[in-house]
Amino acid sequence: MTTLAITWMTPLTGIVVASALVPLLVALYFLKLRRRPAGVPSTLLWKRSVEDVRANTPFQRLRPSLLLFLQLGLLAFVAFALMQPRMDLGLGSGGRTVIIVDASCSMGAKDLDGTRTRLDVAKEQAKARVEAIFAGGLFSAAPGETMVIAFSDAAKVMQPFTRSSGDLLRAIDRIEPTDGASRIGDALALARAFATVVNPDAPGAAPESATLELWSDGRITDLDAEGLRPGERLVYHVTGRADAANLGIEGIAAERSATDPGLIQVFVTLRNDGPDAVETDLELFVDGQRRAVTPKPVRVAAAMAGDAYKPGSERVTFPPFVQPRAGVLRVQVVRADALDADNRAEVAVSAPKRLKIAAVGPLDQFTRFVVQSLPSERTQQLSAEDFAKLGNRSDEFDVVVAAPGALPKAIPPGRYLVLGVPQGIDGLNPYGTKESLSVRSQRGEHPVLRAVNLDDLRVSKAVAMAPASDIEAIVEGPDVPLVLVARRGPVTAVLTAFEPLDTNWPWQRAFPTFIANAVEWLGGIDQAAVGEEHHPGDTLSVRVAAGTKEATVTMPDGTREVIPAREGSVTFGPVTRAGAYAFAWSDERGEQRRDFAVVPAMDEGRLGAAPELSVGTQTVAGTSIGSGTLNDLWPWALTAALVLLVVEWWAYHRRHWIRATPGARAVRPLGAKDALGGGAPIMRP
């Protein structure tokens, strides 16, 4: 229900001032001596007039006075202003309210005043809204329950429904910025889940729809898939400028030379979301030390406006340089703008190395030949029994290539290529077999399928599986997945639903390419090229040797956290900020280190705030920055007090001006007597 509410921020101050000054003003008018003008024919009669003045009683009947009324009004407006009244324009209290705050990367922009981020402003406005809801109003109903949700890649309940304004204010203060994407789906789902919980103390009560109050810049990636339910009301508070421009790094990659692995080259893609072309220099840093600068400023074209919006883009390639060891490469935009998060990007590279490969079980001759042909430091053939005896020492191999039945039921931590369905990985859910299959689709962008053409692959028999949602199918047949990537804690596996001899694959060029790609990807030999790109919301994990108890993680801001090791791995996350993360631990080989680079979310560089939101079939207009939901009334009260002060000054001086004007006459009321006791009117020039 829409209500009009007037709330008071400091009511006691106004009451105290009014209580002190109004009685004092009235008392002064009671004590004021009222002298009548009297004309005397002789100075001998001044004595009689003076005695008449002395006999004037100090406390007399209070007579109507324009000046008194004006001064009382002046004090009333001043006291009203000191109470700091605010009017809530159309956002009613009562019922349930969900405060939803966008904490994504774009909310870190400082386009409003150059000092505070959008998130800072949004939190201030959200706190003011909480104070308005719980301050009580002249026409408002009793405040209902309110909750606070923050969202970026995922949503987080900062405070469930409560009637405590203090808890809500503290919850808003706890909202932290992230460099993630803006996805509101989880936030709406949480809001609806909490709002539809029926009060157990009120049997028979129906679920109550909540008013959703959103603070965001409107650049929400999944808003098209959402809609408002019957009874829901969305209030959109626009946080940001519609004309905000931005230049940032959209992507970064690095790769080593195939002929000289000690040489590395860095590629950067710049994105311009502004209406004008921009020129900037780029700097390249290696482990914090500046290594290169672009020889001349890079020009990035302007974005195309309109319905077919397209940002300007430019790709920059740095010359190859020598980097024989692991490290973190950082590219930084020299030109400053409103958003700092996308002005830098990191990529972690590892030192070039040769893999240690274990071939376990009775591999077919084709697979065994390809594995033995791969460049490696060591390739060792092991039986299933010998591999099982290794136990936790299996991590001395970078990659294990195994036959389907060669792995134990409890697979030790490691990285596996299995040409067939293994028995030790949960979540595959096999349920039968399929025959005469071909490839319907494949994810060609995955590193395992790089330059792998499976159009001519024919599978005579495969295991039918219904994999869990966290197992990725990168090649699919008509009804079942054919090639999968499973990540279960410390175990990462690439596996096929068929054995090579049940296909025509071993006679195709794609077969050795697939095995080589899988081994290189699993072994991390391609980390120097691109690394495994991480975004906010991802979880970082490293394998550690058996017996390692803990590792220290250094965050981008320099803070450190000690993480215990479990089952041969250390896991940290989900991460929220972009930058370099360093894992450090000790084992029998000495001090170990592994770097990760987390880049900001894509599509967060477009900073222009959306003036309205399209939610399903509804369009929600936004309230702009500065209008807010509360209007302060005290400036109007002070203005009215100033007007009354001017009127009082005019009235006071007008009366004295009339008396002092030559030719003006003052006439006493009929029936009044002059100082001599006569009844005739006394005229005075």
C-alpha positions in Angstrom: 0.0 0.0 0.0 1.3 3.5 -0.9 1.4 5.9 2.0 2.7 9.4 2.7 4.9 9.5 5.7 6.7 12.4 7.4 9.5 11.2 9.6 11.6 13.2 12.1 15.3 12.7 12.4 15.9 14.9 15.6 12.5 15.7 17.0 13.7 16.3 20.6 16.0 19.2 19.5 13.1 21.1 18.0 10.8 20.4 21.0 13.4 21.7 23.4 14.1 24.9 21.4 10.4 25.6 21.0 9.7 24.9 24.7 12.4 27.4 25.7 11.8 30.2 23.3 8.1 30.5 22.8 7.2 31.0 26.5 10.0 33.6 26.7 8.7 35.5 23.7 5.2 35.5 25.1 6.5 36.7 28.5 8.3 39.6 26.9 5.0 40.7 25.4 3.3 40.4 28.8 6.0 42.6 30.3 6.1 45.2 27.6 4.9 48.7 28.8 2.3 50.1 26.5 2.6 53.9 26.4 0.0 56.0 24.7 1.0 59.1 22.8 -0.2 62.2 24.7 0.0 65.8 23.7 0.8 68.3 26.5 0.4 72.1 26.3 3.1 72.7 28.9 6.3 71.0 30.1 4.9 71.3 33.7 2.6 68.5 32.8 5.5 66.0 32.0 5.5 65.1 35.7 1.9 63.9 35.5 2.8 61.8 32.4 5.9 60.2 34.0 3.8 59.2 37.0 1.3 57.7 34.7 4.1 55.6 33.1 5.4 54.4 36.4 2.0 53.2 37.4 1.7 51.1 34.3 1.3 47.5 35.4 4.0 45.1 33.9 1.6 42.1 33.5 -1.3 43.2 31.4 -3.9 41.5 29.2 -2.2 40.2 26.1 -3.5 42.1 23.1 -3.5 40.9 19.5 -0.3 41.9 17.8 0.9 41.3 14.2 4.5 41.3 15.3 3.8 38.6 18.0 2.1 36.3 15.5 5.0 36.8 13.0 7.6 36.1 15.6 5.7 33.0 16.9 5.6 31.7 13.3 9.3 32.3 12.9 10.1 30.3 16.0 7.7 27.5 14.9 9.5 27.2 11.5 12.9 27.2 13.1 11.9 24.4 15.6 10.3 22.5 12.7 13.6 22.7 10.8 15.6 21.6 13.8 13.5 18.4 13.9 14.8 17.6 10.4 11.5 16.3 9.0 11.6 14.1 5.9 8.7 13.1 3.6 8.6 9.6 2.1 7.2 10.0 -1.4 5.2 6.9 -2.3 7.2 4.1 -0.7 5.0 2.9 2.1 6.1 1.2 5.2 4.5 -1.9 6.7 4.6 -5.4 5.1 7.8 -7.0 4.0 10.6 -5.2 2.3 13.7 -6.7 0.7 16.7 -4.4 0.2 18.8 -5.8 -2.7 22.3 -4.2 -3.3 24.3 -4.8 -6.4 28.0 -5.5 -5.4 29.3 -6.4 -8.8 32.4 -5.0 -10.5 30.8 -2.0 -12.2 29.5 -0.8 -8.8 33.1 0.0 -8.0 33.1 3.0 -10.5 33.7 6.5 -9.0 31.7 8.4 -11.6 29.3 10.1 -9.2 31.6 12.4 -7.3 35.1 11.1 -8.0 35.7 9.9 -4.5 33.0 7.4 -3.5 32.1 4.3 -5.4 28.6 3.5 -6.6 28.5 0.8 -4.0 29.3 3.4 -1.2 26.5 5.6 -2.4 24.1 2.7 -2.7 24.8 1.6 0.9 24.3 5.1 2.1 20.9 5.3 0.4 19.9 1.9 1.6 20.7 2.8 5.2 18.7 6.0 4.8 15.8 3.9 3.5 16.0 1.6 6.6 16.0 4.7 8.9 12.9 6.0 7.1 11.1 2.7 7.4 11.7 2.4 11.1 11.6 6.1 12.1 7.8 6.1 12.1 5.9 8.8 10.4 2.9 11.2 10.8 0.9 9.1 8.4 2.8 5.9 8.2 1.8 2.4 9.4 3.9 0.3 11.8 7.2 -0.8 10.1 7.1 -4.4 8.8 9.9 -6.9 8.4 12.9 -6.1 6.3 15.8 -8.1 5.0 19.1 -7.3 3.1 20.6 -9.3 0.2 23.9 -8.5 -1.7 24.6 -10.1 -5.1 27.1 -10.3 -7.8 28.0 -13.7 -9.3 26.0 -15.2 -6.5 23.6 -13.8 -3.9 24.2 -13.7 -0.2 21.7 -13.0 2.6 23.3 -10.3 4.8 20.3 -10.2 7.2 17.1 -12.3 7.2 13.8 -10.6 7.8 13.9 -8.6 11.0 12.3 -5.6 12.7 15.6 -4.4 14.1 16.9 -1.4 12.3 20.3 -1.7 14.0 20.8 -5.3 12.6 19.8 -4.0 9.1 22.2 -1.1 9.2 25.1 -3.3 10.3 24.2 -5.8 7.6 24.4 -3.1 4.9 27.8 -2.0 6.3 29.1 -5.6 5.9 28.4 -5.6 2.1 31.8 -5.9 0.4 32.7 -4.9 -3.2 33.5 -7.7 -5.7 34.9 -7.8 -9.2 32.3 -10.3 -10.3 29.4 -10.2 -12.8 26.0 -8.9 -12.0 23.4 -11.7 -11.9 20.2 -11.1 -9.9 18.5 -14.5 -10.4 19.8 -16.0 -7.1 18.9 -12.8 -5.2 15.3 -12.9 -6.4 15.1 -16.6 -5.6 16.3 -16.0 -2.0 14.0 -13.0 -1.6 11.0 -15.1 -2.6 12.0 -18.0 -0.5 12.3 -15.9 2.6 9.2 -13.8 1.8 6.9 -16.8 1.4 7.8 -18.4 4.7 4.5 -18.3 6.7 4.7 -17.0 10.3 4.3 -20.1 12.6 2.7 -17.9 15.2 -0.1 -17.0 12.9 -1.9 -20.2 11.8 -3.7 -19.9 8.5 -1.7 -16.8 7.4 -1.0 -16.6 3.7 2.5 -16.0 2.3 3.1 -12.3 1.9 4.7 -10.8 -1.3 7.5 -8.4 -0.5 8.5 -5.0 -1.9 11.8 -5.4 -3.7 14.0 -2.3 -3.5 17.1 -2.6 -5.8 20.2 -0.4 -5.7 22.1 -1.1 -9.0 23.4 0.5 -12.2 21.0 -1.7 -14.1 23.6 -3.6 -16.1 22.4 -7.0 -15.0 23.2 -9.9 -17.3 20.4 -12.3 -16.5 17.6 -9.8 -16.1 16.0 -10.9 -19.4 15.3 -14.4 -17.9 13.5 -13.0 -14.8 10.0 -11.7 -14.2 7.9 -10.3 -11.4 5.4 -12.5 -9.7 1.8 -11.4 -8.9 1.9 -9.1 -5.9 5.6 -8.3 -6.2 6.7 -4.7 -6.5 10.1 -3.7 -7.7 11.6 -0.2 -6.9 14.8 0.5 -8.9 17.2 3.0 -7.5 19.6 4.0 -10.3 23.1 4.2 -9.0 25.5 5.8 -11.5 25.6 8.2 -14.4 24.0 7.3 -17.7 26.8 9.0 -19.6 29.7 7.3 -17.7 32.5 6.2 -20.1 35.1 3.6 -19.5 38.2 2.0 -21.1 39.5 -1.3 -19.8 41.2 -4.6 -20.5 38.8 -7.2 -21.8 41.2 -10.1 -22.2 44.8 -11.1 -21.6 46.7 -14.2 -22.8 50.3 -15.4 -23.0 52.0 -18.2 -24.8 55.5 -19.6 -25.0 57.4 -20.2 -28.3 57.1 -23.7 -29.6 60.8 -23.6 -30.6 62.2 -21.8 -27.6 60.0 -22.3 -24.5 62.0 -19.6 -22.7 60.4 -16.9 -24.8 57.0 -15.7 -24.0 54.6 -13.3 -25.7 51.6 -11.4 -24.2 48.4 -10.5 -26.0 45.9 -7.9 -24.7 42.4 -6.9 -25.9 41.3 -3.4 -24.9 37.6 -2.4 -24.8 36.2 1.1 -25.0 32.6 1.7 -23.8 32.7 5.5 -24.3 31.3 7.6 -27.1 34.7 8.9 -28.1 37.8 7.3 -29.3 40.5 7.0 -26.7 44.3 6.8 -26.8 46.4 5.2 -24.0 49.7 3.6 -23.2 50.0 0.1 -21.8 52.7 -1.2 -19.4 53.8 -4.8 -18.9 55.0 -6.0 -15.5 56.6 -9.3 -14.6 56.4 -10.1 -10.9 55.9 -6.4 -10.1 58.8 -5.2 -12.2 58.0 -3.1 -15.3 59.3 -5.0 -18.4 57.9 -3.1 -21.4 55.7 -0.1 -22.5 53.9 0.3 -25.8 56.1 2.4 -28.1 53.2 4.7 -28.9 49.7 5.3 -27.5 47.2 2.7 -28.5 44.0 4.1 -30.1 40.7 2.4 -29.3 37.7 3.2 -31.4 34.5 4.6 -29.8 31.6 2.4 -29.0 28.6 2.1 -31.3 25.5 3.5 -29.6 21.9 2.6 -30.1 20.1 -0.7 -30.0 23.0 -2.5 -31.8 25.4 -1.4 -29.0 29.0 -2.5 -29.7 32.0 -1.4 -27.7 35.2 -0.3 -29.4 38.0 -2.9 -29.4 41.7 -3.1 -30.2 44.2 -5.9 -29.8 47.8 -5.2 -28.6 50.7 -7.7 -28.9 53.8 -7.2 -26.9 57.1 -8.3 -28.4 58.4 -11.7 -27.2 60.7 -11.6 -24.1 62.7 -14.1 -22.1 60.9 -15.6 -19.1 62.4 -19.0 -18.3 60.7 -19.2 -14.9 57.2 -19.1 -13.4 55.7 -15.7 -12.6 52.8 -13.4 -12.8 52.5 -11.1 -15.9 50.5 -7.9 -15.4 49.3 -5.4 -18.1 48.2 -2.0 -16.9 46.4 0.8 -18.6 48.2 4.1 -17.9 45.1 6.3 -18.5 42.9 6.7 -15.4 39.1 6.5 -15.5 36.2 5.9 -13.3 36.6 2.1 -12.9 40.0 0.9 -11.7 39.2 -2.8 -11.6 39.5 -3.4 -15.4 42.5 -1.1 -15.9 44.8 -4.0 -15.0 44.8 -7.7 -15.8 47.1 -10.6 -14.7 48.0 -14.0 -16.1 50.0 -16.6 -14.2 52.6 -18.6 -16.1 54.6 -21.6 -15.0 58.1 -22.5 -16.0 58.4 -24.7 -19.0 58.7 -28.3 -18.0 58.6 -31.9 -19.2 55.9 -34.1 -17.8 56.1 -37.3 -15.8 53.6 -39.7 -17.3 52.3 -43.1 -16.0 50.6 -45.6 -18.3 48.5 -47.8 -16.1 46.8 -51.1 -17.1 46.5 -52.9 -20.4 46.3 -50.0 -22.9 45.6 -50.9 -26.5 48.6 -50.7 -28.8 47.4 -47.4 -30.5 47.1 -45.6 -27.2 50.3 -47.0 -25.8 52.2 -45.9 -28.9 50.8 -42.3 -28.8 51.6 -41.9 -25.1 55.2 -43.2 -25.5 55.7 -40.8 -28.4 54.8 -37.7 -26.3 57.7 -35.5 -25.2 58.1 -36.1 -21.5 60.7 -36.3 -18.8 59.7 -39.9 -18.0 57.0 -42.2 -19.2 56.5 -45.4 -17.0 54.4 -48.4 -17.7 52.6 -49.7 -14.5 50.2 -52.5 -13.9 47.0 -51.9 -12.0 48.5 -53.6 -9.0 51.7 -51.6 -9.0 49.8 -48.3 -9.3 47.5 -49.3 -6.4 50.6 -49.9 -4.2 51.8 -46.3 -4.8 48.8 -44.9 -2.8 49.4 -41.2 -2.1 52.8 -41.4 -3.8 51.0 -41.4 -7.2 51.3 -37.6 -7.2 54.9 -38.0 -8.4 53.3 -38.4 -11.8 51.9 -35.3 -13.5 49.4 -37.3 -15.6 48.1 -40.9 -15.4 46.8 -42.5 -18.7 44.8 -45.5 -17.6 42.7 -48.3 -19.1 39.1 -48.4 -17.9 39.4 -51.1 -15.3 43.0 -50.3 -14.1 42.2 -47.7 -11.5 41.3 -48.6 -7.9 37.8 -47.9 -6.6 39.2 -45.1 -4.4 41.2 -43.0 -6.9 44.1 -41.2 -5.3 44.5 -37.4 -6.0 45.8 -36.8 -9.4 45.0 -36.0 -13.0 43.8 -38.8 -15.3 43.1 -39.6 -18.9 40.9 -42.6 -19.1 39.8 -44.0 -22.5 36.7 -45.7 -21.1 34.5 -45.2 -18.1 36.4 -45.6 -14.8 34.8 -47.1 -11.7 36.3 -44.7 -9.1 34.6 -41.4 -10.1 31.2 -40.6 -8.6 28.6 -38.8 -10.5 28.9 -40.5 -13.9 25.7 -42.6 -13.3 26.0 -45.2 -16.0 22.8 -46.9 -16.9 23.4 -49.1 -19.9 24.9 -49.1 -23.4 24.3 -47.4 -26.7 25.3 -48.6 -30.1 26.1 -47.0 -33.5 26.7 -43.5 -32.4 28.2 -40.4 -34.1 29.1 -37.0 -32.8 26.4 -34.4 -32.8 28.2 -31.5 -31.0 31.5 -30.7 -29.5 33.0 -27.7 -27.6 35.8 -26.8 -29.9 37.0 -24.0 -27.7 38.1 -26.4 -24.9 41.9 -27.0 -24.9 41.4 -30.8 -25.1 39.6 -30.4 -28.4 42.0 -27.9 -30.0 42.5 -28.9 -33.7 40.5 -32.1 -33.1 37.9 -32.9 -35.8 35.4 -35.6 -34.8 33.0 -35.3 -37.7 34.0 -38.8 -39.0 34.1 -40.5 -35.6 31.9 -43.6 -35.5 31.3 -45.4 -32.2 30.0 -49.0 -32.3 29.4 -49.3 -28.6 29.5 -46.8 -25.7 28.4 -46.6 -22.1 25.2 -44.5 -21.6 25.6 -42.1 -18.7 23.6 -39.3 -17.0 26.4 -37.3 -15.5 25.9 -34.9 -12.5 25.7 -31.2 -13.2 29.3 -30.5 -12.2 30.7 -33.0 -14.8 31.2 -31.3 -18.1 30.4 -33.0 -21.4 32.6 -31.6 -24.1 31.6 -34.1 -26.9 28.0 -35.4 -27.2 26.3 -38.0 -29.3 22.6 -38.2 -30.2 21.4 -39.1 -26.7 24.5 -39.5 -24.5 27.8 -37.7 -23.8 30.9 -39.2 -25.4 33.8 -37.2 -23.9 33.6 -35.7 -20.4 35.7 -33.7 -18.0 35.2 -34.5 -14.3 36.6 -32.4 -11.4 35.9 -34.0 -8.1 38.1 -32.4 -5.4 41.7 -33.4 -5.9 40.8 -35.6 -8.9 40.6 -34.2 -12.4 39.9 -36.6 -15.2 39.2 -36.6 -19.0 37.4 -39.7 -20.0 35.6 -41.2 -22.9 32.3 -43.2 -22.8 33.9 -45.8 -25.2 37.1 -47.7 -25.7 39.2 -46.8 -28.8 39.0 -50.2 -30.3 35.2 -49.9 -30.4 35.6 -47.0 -32.8 37.3 -46.0 -36.0 39.2 -43.3 -34.1 42.7 -44.9 -33.9 43.0 -44.6 -37.7 42.2 -40.9 -37.7 44.6 -37.9 -37.3 42.3 -36.6 -34.5 43.2 -39.5 -32.2 46.8 -38.6 -31.4 46.0 -34.9 -31.3 43.3 -35.6 -28.7 45.6 -37.6 -26.5 48.4 -35.0 -26.7 46.0 -32.2 -25.9 44.5 -34.0 -23.0 47.9 -34.9 -21.5 49.2 -31.4 -21.9 46.1 -29.8 -20.5 46.0 -32.2 -17.5 49.7 -31.8 -16.8 49.5 -28.0 -16.9 52.1 -27.7 -19.6 49.9 -25.1 -21.3 49.6 -23.0 -18.3 52.3 -20.7 -19.6 50.3 -20.1 -22.7 47.0 -19.0 -21.2 46.9 -20.4 -17.8 43.6 -21.6 -16.5 41.6 -18.4 -16.6 39.8 -17.6 -13.4 37.0 -15.2 -12.6 35.5 -13.9 -9.4 33.3 -16.7 -8.0 35.7 -19.5 -8.9 37.5 -21.7 -6.4 41.3 -22.0 -6.6 42.9 -25.4 -5.8 46.4 -26.7 -5.8 47.8 -30.3 -5.4 50.2 -30.7 -2.6 52.4 -33.7 -1.6 51.2 -36.2 0.9 51.9 -35.1 4.4 51.5 -31.4 3.7 49.3 -29.9 6.4 48.7 -26.4 5.3 49.4 -23.6 2.7 49.5 -19.8 2.9 47.4 -17.9 0.4 48.5 -14.3 -0.3 45.6 -12.2 -1.7 45.8 -9.3 -4.2 45.7 -6.7 -1.4 48.6 -8.4 0.4 46.7 -10.0 3.2 47.4 -13.7 4.0 45.4 -16.6 5.1 46.5 -20.1 6.2 44.4 -22.9 4.6 44.6 -26.5 5.8 45.4 -29.2 3.3 42.8 -32.0 2.8 43.3 -35.1 0.8 46.4 -33.9 -1.0 45.0 -30.5 -2.1 44.5 -27.0 -0.8 41.3 -25.2 -1.9 40.5 -21.5 -1.4 37.4 -19.6 -2.5 35.2 -18.6 -4.0 37.3 -15.6 -4.7 35.6 -12.2 -5.0 38.4 -9.8 -6.1 40.5 -9.8 -9.3 44.3 -10.0 -9.1 47.1 -12.4 -8.3 46.7 -15.1 -5.6 49.9 -16.9 -4.5 49.8 -20.3 -2.7 53.0 -21.2 -0.7 53.7 -24.4 1.2 56.6 -26.7 2.3 57.1 -30.4 1.6 60.0 -32.8 1.4 61.1 -31.0 -1.8 61.4 -27.7 -0.1 59.5 -24.4 -0.5 56.8 -24.6 -3.1 54.7 -21.9 -4.8 51.8 -21.7 -7.2 50.3 -18.5 -8.6 46.8 -17.9 -9.9 45.5 -14.9 -11.8 41.8 -13.8 -11.4 40.5 -11.4 -14.0 37.4 -9.2 -13.6 34.1 -10.4 -15.0 33.3 -9.7 -18.6 30.7 -7.1 -19.7 31.2 -5.1 -16.5 33.1 -2.4 -18.3 29.9 -0.8 -19.7 29.3 1.8 -17.0 26.4 3.8 -18.4 23.6 3.3 -15.8 20.3 2.1 -17.3 17.4 4.6 -16.7 14.9 1.7 -16.5 14.7 -2.0 -16.2 12.8 -4.5 -18.3 11.7 -7.3 -16.1 9.6 -9.8 -18.1 6.8 -7.9 -19.6 7.1 -5.0 -17.2 9.2 -1.9 -17.4 10.4 -0.4 -14.1 11.5 3.3 -14.2 14.4 4.1 -12.0 14.8 6.9 -9.4 17.9 8.9 -10.2 20.7 9.7 -7.9 19.9 12.7 -5.8 16.1 12.3 -5.8 16.0 9.3 -3.5 12.9 8.1 -1.7 13.1 10.8 1.0 12.7 14.5 0.6 14.1 16.8 3.3 11.6 19.3 4.5 13.8 21.4 6.8 15.2 23.6 4.0 11.7 24.7 3.2 11.0 25.4 6.8 14.1 27.6 7.1 13.1 29.4 3.9 9.6 30.1 5.4 11.3 31.3 8.6 13.4 33.7 6.5 10.3 35.0 4.7 8.6 35.6 8.0 11.7 37.4 9.4 11.6 39.8 6.4 7.8 40.4 6.8 8.3 41.0 10.6 11.1 43.5 9.8 8.9 45.3 7.3 5.9 45.4 9.7 8.0 46.8 12.5 9.7 49.5 10.5 6.5 50.4 8.7 4.8 51.3 12.0 7.7 53.5 13.1 8.0 55.0 9.6 4.3 56.1 9.7 4.8 57.7 13.1 7.9 59.5 12.0 6.6 60.8 8.7 5.8 64.5 8.7 2.1 65.3 8.5 1.1 61.9 9.9 -1.5 61.9 12.6 -2.1 59.4 15.4 -5.6 59.2 16.7 -6.4 57.6 20.0 -9.4 55.4 20.3 -12.8 57.0 21.1 -13.5 57.1 24.8 -9.8 57.2 25.8 -8.6 60.0 28.0 -5.5 62.0 27.6 -2.8 62.6 30.3 -4.8 65.7 31.5 -7.9 63.7 32.0 -9.9 65.3 29.2 -12.1 63.4 27.0 -11.5 65.2 23.7 -9.3 63.5 21.1 -5.7 64.6 21.2 -4.3 65.3 17.8 -0.6 65.3 17.3 1.3 66.8 14.3 
